[in-house]
């Protein structure tokens, strides 16, 4: 925590709100890939660059959370069609107060992660959760209770069942069926796991970077799958276990966990609670805990 850090978080939050939450997050992915390239090409210890995509412009600051909060505020003030709209650039609303909300939430995200880092980890290199992911989740709930009207889990229209929303309200209608979740979960899990097994921690970061950067296509209307919550935990399992098969299983689990969080917090809501961030925060906790107790050594999976 520093005065400069707070100032930069404020500026990053304004910028994130100005370009929109999803485009900002895609830039986090691009910056992560650049960081991995530097790390692999220059020196394994060259990690200072990651202070950008996971620090001053991390998802919990200007890389996503500020845009989510700005959208919730703008919708509450009648300046945006929906608080779940995380694609529209806040700058285009011609409303400086929307950008200032982004700046304020940049600071909030910075402080949240500073506090989260005070919780004891499971061991060296084993954080108790993914700090930026958990920061995104907490920030989003603050924004929901500040400007949303749907409560914690949203409101179900009369005649509908809570866990069976219509395509119009689903997080990703094209990525919500059992078949789609199985295939994309296993596929991305195997890919992310291979990166983790092959390149270690830089590979896990690269898995996240590639899948996060791919969301640039979603911002322009291409029905691109959202998979960073699959790739990153699967890569973590790959690094810890050395098994691509276990990583594929982890990816499958995470695909369904993401959809579960979407149905609980997002599909019935009027602000954005990010299912991938919820999944990454939860499954990083689970998988790092399993690593800390030596769980993977008991599984006879050679590949």
Buried (B, 14 or more C-beta within 10 A) or exposed (E): EEEEBBBBBBBBBBBBBBBBBBBBBBBBBBBBBBBBBBBBEEEEEEBEBBEBBBBBBBBBBBBBBBBBBBBBBBBBBEBBEBBBBBBBBBBEBEBEEBBBBBBBBBBBBBBBBBEBEEEEEBEEEBBBBBBBBBBBBBBBBBBBEBBBEBEEBBEBEEEEEEEEBEEEBBBBBEBBEEEBBEBBBBBBBBBBBBBBBBBBBBBBBBBBBBBBBBBBEBBEEEEBBBBBBBBBBBBBBBBBBBBBBBBBBBBBBBBBBBBBBBBBBBBBBBBBBBBBBBBBBBBBBBBBBBBBEEEBEEEEEEE
